[in-house]
Amino acid sequence: MLTAVKGDDVASREVVLGAMLEEIRALVPEVAARADEIETGRRIPLDLIARLKKIGVFRIAAPRSHGGLELAYPDILEVMTEASAVDGSLGWITMLGVGHMPHLALLPRETFDKIYAQDPDIIVAGSAAPAGKAEMVEGGFRVSGRWPFGSGCQHADIIFAGVVITKNGEPVMRPDGKAPLITHVALPADAWEIEDTWAVAGLKGTGSHHFRLKDAFVPEASTFRYQDDSCLPGPLYGSPFHLIPLLHGAPAIGIAKAAMRDLLALASTGKKQLLMDVAMRDSVLFQTHVGELDADLRAASAVHRSQAKALWALAINAGLKLRNTDLLGDCFQNSCWVTDICVEIVERCYRLGGGSALYATSPLQRHLRDIFGASQHAAAQPTAYTRSGQMLLGHKVKHPIVD
């Protein structure tokens, strides 16, 4: 078990990160051998979740004050990328199980302390979408709703969800009167009902089922808004919603890395495709394609890493007040572009794999399904480009959840 980084010791952080990445990469053969088990079960097996906990993956964003590692944001993204290179579904549930953790820092400190009283390896699942209603009552809310895409909900410790606040059955409006008031509720996982709905083409192992509450009482102390101040110090917790879009770039890059790895492994077998005069690895055309794909992957990784470092620097300088809609637009634009590039990389790897890539035994077809699954997320939709274009043209853009 990795221990917490001491203070801001860069050397200590690098040692911890290096050891963790090495242990994650060592999982590739075992997880690849269990691909059918993961897809058939439609979840990551609990023994693999336990392995990730032992490695320390689920404490990388937890505060040092509560036994966590509290790594720098770019380092956290690197962990998520490498986990996704092991397996798309494994990386996805890592990305969300860890990436949702800073949301809990918007809860009252007493509530946060209770959650982390015994264990820094808390796994968080949830949805920011306001798909439920919270009727105001004395001491809190009566909450009902049904939320989709609860990735990792079957092994989560805490689940949160967005809700529209109502009074006497009617939405409570924001002060400007233009939109309903939104809050988020966070409860232990056993308080939620999970519906078995995850029958999909890609990212099958994420267990992203629907989850629901029906007329459940939620105390005020178990709610948070993205406009609230964090109960924790430090740049990682000041504005968690800004971290969301860049998180989603990590699995895309990881899946693309895996596709490249497996394409090169296929070529290294000496495979000669039909109607080709030479083996794949000796074909000048194949070599050119591989060189182009490598350049694209390195470019996507560099852009993603650069944005993460810039955001982290701003978070450090801005303290707990990193609340900027233009910056949020840049982050979503980055995630969308990175995902688009990675979709192209994985698709080309699949096509270069030839007819053998079509078989269920080929990891290339799984990477293709996984990357297209990742590209369907809201953080990777073309609306990110629309918002960026609007801002460049001088339009005032507001985000429906954080503004």
Secondary structure by P-SEA (a helix, b strand, c coil): cccccccccaaaaaaaaaaaaaaaaaaaaaaaaaaaaaaaaccccaaaaaaaaaacccccccccccccccccaaaaaaaaaaaaaacaaaaaaaaaacccccccccccaaaaaaaaccccbbbbbbbccccbbbcccccccccccccccccccccccbbbbbbbbbccccccccccccccbbbbbbccccccccccccccccccccccccccccccccccccccccccccccccccccccccccaaaaaaaaaaaaaaaaaaaaaaaacccccccccccccccaaaaaaaaaaaaaaaaaaaaaaaaaaaaaaaaaaaccccccaaaaaaaaaaaaaaaaaaaaaaaaaaaaacccccccccaaaaaaaaaaaaaacccccaaaaaaaaaaaacccccccccc
